[in-house]
Amino acid sequence: MTERGEQMPTVSVVIPTYNRVGIITKAIDSVLRQTYQDFEIIVVDDGSTDTTREVLTDYDPRIRYTFKENGGIASARNYGIPAARGEYVAFLDSDDFWREEKLERQLACFSEHSEYGMVATRCSEITVEGLLTAEITEGRYRKQNRAGRSGWVYADLFARNFIRTSSAMIRKSCLDYVGYFDETLPVCEEVDLWLRIARHCPIGFINETLTVYTDNPEGVSTDRFPGREIWIRVLQKNYDPARIPEKVYRKRMSRLYDHAGIYRQRRGEQTKAKEHFQNALKFNRANFVAWYHIASLQMQQWLR
């Protein structure tokens, strides 16, 4: 019970935001329209300089607005977690939104599987301009992000992340056990958390597009070359040799170093690119792509 004698909400929705006054209400409205209504919304304003505070004042009584100095999205999410009063914490980025039955479906999954520490959903995408990247047919977006599976998925997530942060609902007790987002990571902080959760307990995944994700090409994404260097750091941190065969680990790391090297090469950073390609070969001598790029760099030096 709260100090006012009110019943605790079942779900706490944490929405971090920074200077997104023009779009955050779309995210909030998608929560307010949920078929499951026992929730609270915690908006963590990460140092916005726009009118976010004014717009959200008295917007809806279930919104708990809090302001903090700018520290990044991981910091903002972590700021909201201790304030959550619900048994479950659901994350929603301020440029994403949910379909109406998302919370209901996730809670049903938790009810059926008490062993799950987290339940996530498949996603669809919109552009930063708010345009759908696919048509809608019978209420479902045709283009979907990658599929996932339920259960002990540590090895699956190690090989390829299939969980978007805005689709995740996590037991508060699970977060208290494994810890929060790693604020030292500029990206991949969510992958790092998923891997820690997946080593601790099974995860549920609903293969339906109950979350809509905004694809921002200007952001640093784990799916693009800049994020590959952080991916390397995260996988090294979370590698469990008892669960991931060394051969699989070495092949995965070699491929990531390949991608990181290509990114550096495109930026004209030849020395760093060569270093990444050499690391790719240290993990897998049969990586012919890395051999090709090293030969290409060497040829460029000869032709200068």
Secondary structure, 3 states (H helix, E strand, C coil): CCCCCCCCCCEEEEEEECCCCCCHHHHHHHHHCCCCCCEEEEEEEECCCCCHHHHHCCCCCCEEEEEECCCCHHHHHHHHCCCCCCCEEEECCCCCEECCCHHHHHHHHHHHCCCCCEEEEEEEEEECCCCECCCEECCEECCCCCCCCCECCHHHHHHCCCCCHHHCEEEHHHHHHHCCCCCCCCCCHHHHHHHHHHHHCCEEEEEEEEEEEEECCCCCCCCCHHHHHHHHHHHHHHCCCCCCCHHHHHHHHHHHHHHHHHHHHHCCCHHHHHHHHHHHHHHCCCCHHHHHHHHHHHHHHHHC
